[in-house]
Amino acid sequence: MCAVLIYLAGLEPFKAVQCAATVLCGCVLGGIHGAGAAGLYILFCCIQNGFESLFSGEGAACWGLFLGALASGIISGIPSVFERRISSAGTTARVTAGAAAGFALYYLGECIFISGFKEIALSEAVFSIPKLIFTAAVSCALRPVAARLLYPPELAEKELEELMEQLKKKLSSKLNS
């Protein structure tokens, strides 16, 4: 589903939001799943344009999308079923840092592969600040939903039991000392 979102965002009228869609997938789904969605998008591009397109100009910028999704997902972390819709300050900070890293890696890839560092797209980076804020806000709202879809309630109950055991151990060790 997210790979389709990235693909559709890459079509001509929406091309400006493709990076945001990729970073959103990484922030919402986590590193492995977000990078997987970007990898599926790269596979779609290969099917459409041939594998050699990955190592030439525009096609090589796909690697920036992949790295952006991976970095934003790793920094944002795996979504948890215990996250609330209005996330805590720590989660919001992690997601915002992940989104910023994702955008930065995308633009770095674009500078390396498309312009060869001849021009640094500073104006594009500045115009991405509203996209960054929007992406972080939407990610914080969608992470609990994604967690419930990725990790069914049975797994959440098991995780809760493990957390309760850890808490009991910590509490008993503090009481004993």
C-alpha positions as CSV (number, residue, x, y, z in Angstrom):
1,M,0.0,0.0,0.0
2,C,2.8,2.4,0.9
3,A,4.7,1.5,-2.2
4,V,1.7,2.5,-4.3
5,L,1.5,5.8,-2.4
6,I,5.2,6.5,-3.2
7,Y,4.6,5.5,-6.8
8,L,1.5,7.7,-7.2
9,A,3.3,10.6,-5.5
10,G,6.0,10.3,-8.2
11,L,3.6,11.0,-11.1
12,E,3.9,14.3,-12.7
13,P,1.4,16.5,-10.9
14,F,2.4,15.2,-7.5
15,K,6.2,14.8,-8.0
16,A,6.9,17.5,-5.4
17,V,5.5,15.3,-2.6
18,Q,7.2,12.1,-3.5
19,C,10.0,12.6,-0.9
20,A,7.4,13.5,1.7
21,A,5.4,10.3,0.9
22,T,8.6,8.2,1.2
23,V,9.6,9.7,4.5
24,L,6.0,9.4,5.8
25,C,6.2,5.6,5.1
26,G,9.5,5.3,7.0
27,C,8.2,7.3,10.0
28,V,4.9,5.5,10.2
29,L,6.0,2.0,9.5
30,G,9.5,1.9,11.0
31,G,12.8,1.2,9.3
32,I,12.4,-2.2,7.8
33,H,8.8,-1.8,6.6
34,G,9.3,1.8,5.4
35,A,12.5,0.8,3.5
36,G,10.6,-2.2,2.1
37,A,7.9,0.1,0.7
38,A,10.6,2.3,-0.9
39,G,12.3,-0.9,-2.2
40,L,9.0,-2.0,-3.8
41,Y,8.8,1.5,-5.4
42,I,12.3,1.0,-6.8
43,L,11.3,-2.4,-8.2
44,F,8.3,-0.7,-9.9
45,C,10.7,1.8,-11.5
46,C,13.0,-1.0,-12.6
47,I,10.1,-2.9,-14.2
48,Q,9.0,0.3,-15.9
49,N,12.3,1.7,-17.0
50,G,14.8,-1.2,-16.8
51,F,17.4,-2.0,-14.2
52,E,20.1,0.1,-15.8
53,S,18.0,3.2,-15.0
54,L,18.9,2.8,-11.3
55,F,22.5,3.8,-12.1
56,S,21.8,6.9,-14.3
57,G,20.8,10.4,-13.3
58,E,17.1,10.5,-12.3
59,G,16.8,6.8,-11.6
60,A,19.7,6.9,-9.2
61,A,17.9,9.4,-7.1
62,C,15.6,6.5,-6.1
63,W,18.4,5.4,-3.8
64,G,17.9,8.7,-2.0
65,L,14.3,7.8,-1.5
66,F,15.3,4.3,-0.2
67,L,17.9,5.7,2.2
68,G,15.5,8.5,3.3
69,A,12.8,5.9,4.2
70,L,15.3,3.7,5.9
71,A,16.8,6.5,8.0
72,S,13.5,8.1,8.9
73,G,12.2,4.7,10.0
74,I,15.2,3.7,12.0
75,I,15.3,7.1,13.9
76,S,11.5,7.2,14.4
77,G,11.5,3.6,15.6
78,I,9.0,0.8,15.3
79,P,5.4,2.0,16.0
80,S,4.0,0.8,19.3
81,V,0.4,-0.1,20.1
82,F,0.9,1.9,23.3
83,E,1.5,5.2,21.5
84,R,-1.4,7.6,21.7
85,R,-2.8,9.7,18.8
86,I,-1.4,12.8,20.3
87,S,2.1,11.5,20.9
88,S,4.4,12.3,23.8
89,A,7.2,14.9,23.4
90,G,9.8,12.1,23.1
91,T,7.9,10.3,20.3
92,T,7.2,13.6,18.5
93,A,10.9,14.6,18.7
94,R,12.0,11.1,17.4
95,V,9.6,11.3,14.5
96,T,10.6,14.8,13.6
97,A,14.3,14.0,13.8
98,G,13.6,10.9,11.6
99,A,11.7,13.0,9.1
100,A,14.5,15.6,9.0
101,A,17.1,12.8,8.4
102,G,14.9,11.3,5.7
103,F,14.5,14.6,3.8
104,A,18.3,15.3,4.2
105,L,19.3,12.0,2.8
106,Y,16.9,12.4,-0.1
107,Y,18.3,15.8,-1.0
108,L,21.9,14.6,-0.5
109,G,21.2,11.7,-3.0
110,E,19.6,14.2,-5.4
111,C,22.6,16.4,-5.2
112,I,25.1,13.6,-5.7
113,F,23.3,11.7,-8.5
114,I,21.5,14.4,-10.4
115,S,23.6,17.5,-10.2
116,G,26.9,16.0,-9.1
117,F,27.2,18.7,-6.4
118,K,27.2,21.4,-9.0
119,E,24.2,23.0,-7.5
120,I,22.9,22.3,-4.1
121,A,19.2,22.6,-3.9
122,L,19.0,24.9,-0.9
123,S,15.8,26.5,-2.1
124,E,14.2,23.1,-2.3
125,A,15.4,22.2,1.2
126,V,13.9,25.5,2.5
127,F,10.6,24.8,0.8
128,S,10.6,21.3,2.4
129,I,10.2,22.7,5.9
130,P,6.4,22.8,5.6
131,K,6.5,19.3,4.2
132,L,8.7,18.2,7.1
133,I,6.2,19.7,9.7
134,F,3.2,18.1,7.9
135,T,5.0,14.7,7.5
136,A,5.9,14.6,11.2
137,A,2.4,15.6,12.4
138,V,0.7,13.0,10.1
139,S,3.2,10.4,11.1
140,C,2.5,10.9,14.8
141,A,-1.2,10.6,14.1
142,L,-0.9,7.4,12.0
143,R,1.7,5.5,14.0
144,P,-0.8,4.0,16.5
145,V,-3.1,2.9,13.6
146,A,-0.1,1.3,11.8
147,A,1.0,-0.4,15.0
148,R,-2.5,-2.0,15.5
149,L,-2.3,-3.3,11.9
150,L,1.3,-4.5,12.0
151,Y,1.1,-6.0,15.5
152,P,-2.3,-7.5,16.4
153,P,-3.7,-7.3,19.9
154,E,-2.4,-10.7,20.9
155,L,1.1,-9.6,20.4
156,A,0.4,-6.4,22.3
157,E,-0.9,-8.3,25.3
158,K,2.2,-10.4,25.3
159,E,4.4,-7.3,25.1
160,L,2.3,-5.7,28.0
161,E,2.8,-8.8,30.1
162,E,6.6,-8.6,29.5
163,L,6.7,-4.9,30.4
164,M,4.7,-5.6,33.6
165,E,7.2,-8.3,34.6
166,Q,10.1,-5.9,34.0
167,L,8.4,-3.2,36.0
168,K,7.7,-5.7,38.9
169,K,11.4,-6.7,38.9
170,K,12.6,-3.1,39.0
171,L,10.1,-2.2,41.7
172,S,11.1,-5.2,43.9
173,S,14.8,-4.5,43.4
174,K,14.3,-0.9,44.5
175,L,12.3,-2.0,47.5
176,N,14.9,-4.5,48.5
177,S,17.8,-2.0,48.3
